[in-house]
Amino acid sequence: MKSAWNEVQPNHIYQVFKSLPLTEEGNDGLLHLYQPIIGSHAMALYYALLGDEEDQHENEFAHIDVLNALNLGLPDFLTARKHLEGVGLLSVFMKEDPEFGKIFLYQLEEPLHPQAFLKDEVYSYLLWNVVGERKFNQIVERFKPKKVDTSAYREITSSFSDVYGALNEESFVRKSSKLEQISKDYEVHGKTLQLEDQLDWKFLIDVAKKKFIAESNFTPEFRKQLLLYHNLYGLDELTLVNMMAEVVSLSDGQVDSKALAKYMNQQNKTRPQKQTVAQLSPDDQTRRFNTLKQTGFSEMDLELVQMSEETAPVDFLQAIKREKHSFVTDSESWLLKSLVEKSPLPNSVINVLMHYVLVIQKNSTLQANFVNKIATDWSEIGIKSPEAAIQHVRQLVKESKEKVKRPRTPYKQQPVRKETLPDWVDNPTEEVEDPAQQAAINQRLQEYLKRKEGEK
């Protein structure tokens, strides 16, 4: 199972590089603009790495030292590091050394100048989303460039040629090649937040037109805003269009980008928080799986647990459908999207639910009413891990079998109240009837998912 220990370990060596010293404007940007987004741990890590870079006596450091200095565990360190990477403050390089193992090079990037930060709609939106509108407006006023009213004056500034005369063109041409090289040496390309563009813009715009949203809305800036929502919240083209339709002006088909940002923020706050599986070290993971084996979980069960935790629901559903020689329908895509966004079930549990419906019960499709009933039941009883979901289904199947075998109560005898089983437990024998087939499907799923990961 992938964990922080698979990426970096306390004894791994790292070096730090920054092309130029941190500027005063960069420091202001870190404190007031970046910190609300990246958090205190990432902020402390940036300054700790900056201190290492300025060390005149050492140029190689062990991760254990920065962990101790910041009082961070390895998972928290890795999370903080990735927060820096995600907003363009850190570039990470790694090489394998035959003697020391992994060696990392941490290249600190200069923060954007506050004016450039606030001019960028993506960064501004991220900051606004974290600090709220009132605080955001205060920050905007703090860093707004000052302007002076010169309307009552007449400009009398002297030009360069008036003061220094014309350039010696012949001398300039002779030195131009060296000047060009110097210019290239002084180029510093800051790293900014990179958004992955996977949207089908032609499809999105065609659907938007049908919702009376004008094509003129889709300027490069507005596309960047939509791309941000896609990357932040996983929203597809249809959902983005439906969100735009909530704030579009019916008179001219124009979408107010600020109204859309506010609506998007409100929608995001109403989404339930997902339960996430804590990252375990390899030793803890081994102990976990050994415990599961001792309590009756088979190797096939453990494979399902591992796959469910390592695979996104969309990929998991596509893998099952592929191995059943079928395809994911539009209604299934919408159903899965609704489950991921609205239900409190972790994605790993949603994967087990799909496996139960499509593989164990051999249904050809995910029917909304049926799947939502199971998801509601699992949410109410607080199932938060794939092994808990497997165990719960097993218990219900066992109770269902016993109910079938139980002798009928005599007519005159007062019936004893029993907890009723959910109506979706309608195929109790298939859970254990064909383990060879299930194992084969699980194996093919693993092979498919590995191929898919390799393609990425």
Disulfide bonds with the S-S distance in Angstrom:
none
